[in-house]
Each structure stands twice: as structure tokens, then as C-alpha cells.
Amino acid sequence: MIWKMKKGDLIKFTTGRYKDMYATTTSGKYVHRFMDSEDWEMVSHGMGEYAGKFGSAFNVVFSDGGTRNKIDASKNSFVIVTTEDMRSSAEEA
């Protein structure tokens, strides 16, 4: 459901490094150039135009402490938590 996500949505990660964590989105989806250590080595040797991979990203603030992070959308799935979801959770408790 990443295509329907917008700034200010409460989301719950369903896969990836942040599975079962809640966060609030602080941006919409945007294109980001992801770089790892090999890519930075390419940059240092004058081949920066070949370094990195482009993909969708978005920013979040995690609910368990306020940590901010840039999320690689291809590595993390999530669901948008709706008002109905919050109501049904409160009724179950």
C-alpha cells in the first residue's frame, strides 16, 4: 500500500528490519540514491556516476522513542493504520 501513503500517516511495518514497529511518516514517497561502502569507494576513485542504486524512499519517526529514519521502500513492507483499526484494538482491550 505504499502508493496510498502520505505525510502524517501512522504505519505498521509487516516485514523487514522494522517488522511490528509503528511509525509516523514525515514525508511522501520520493526517489533516493542508496549508496553502500562499495559505492563510496567507486566515488573516491572517480566513478561516482556508476555508484549506488535508485529507489523509492520515505521518512518516518518511530513511535517507540522518536528515532527518525529514511526507509527503503523496496526492503520494508507496511500497512497504514486506520481509525477503524485503532477503534477495534481499543474495543478488544
N, C-alpha and C positions, 0 to 999 in steps of 0.2 A: 504493500500500500504506500510505497514511498512517493508515488506521483501525487497523492492527495495530501501529503504532509505540508504544513505551512508553519511559519514562525508562531511560536506560542503554544503549539500542541504538546500535550502530555503523551509520551510514548513509553511502551514497554518492549524491551529487546527480547526477541524469541530465539535468536541464535547468535553465535559469535562470542567474542571476548566479553561482552557486556550482558550475556543472557540473564534474564529475570530481573534486570535492573530497570528502574524508572528514570526518565529524564524529560526535561522540557526543551523543546527546540528553540534556538535563539536566532535561527536563520532559515531561509528556504534552501532548496537544493541548488547547488552551484557546481561548476566544473573546477576541479583541483588537480594539480600536478603532484602526484605522490612520488617521493624520492626515498630510496634506501641507501645504505652505505656504498654499494657498488655504483649507484647513480652519482653520488657526490664525488667518487673517485674519477668517474668519467668527466665530470665538470672540471675537476682540478687538472686534468690532462687535455683540456681544450675541446672536449667532445660533448659539451653540455646540451647541444641541440638534439642529441640522441638519448639523453638520460631521462629517466622517470616514465611513469605511465599516467595517463589522464583518466579521470573517472569522476563519478558523482560523489559529492560530499555534502555534509550539513553540520552545523554546530549545535551542541547541546550543553545544558547544565544538569548534572546529575542530582537527583533528589536526596541522596544519602550523604550530602556534605558540601554541595556546591561546586564540585570539581567541573571545570569547563574542558570540553574536548572537541576536536574535529573528528567526525565519523566518516569512514569509508563505507559508502552505501553498498558496495559490492560484497563486503565481508560481514555485514551485520543486518539481519532481518529484524523487523519490529512490527508492532501493531499500534495504532492510535487508540488511546484510551478515551472512550466517550463518556458523556454524562450518564448515560444509561448503565455503562459498566460500573461506574463509581456508585450509583444508587443500588445496583444489585449486590455489590460487595458489602455495602453498609447494611443491607437487609439480612444478608447471610450471617453477619457477625453478631 
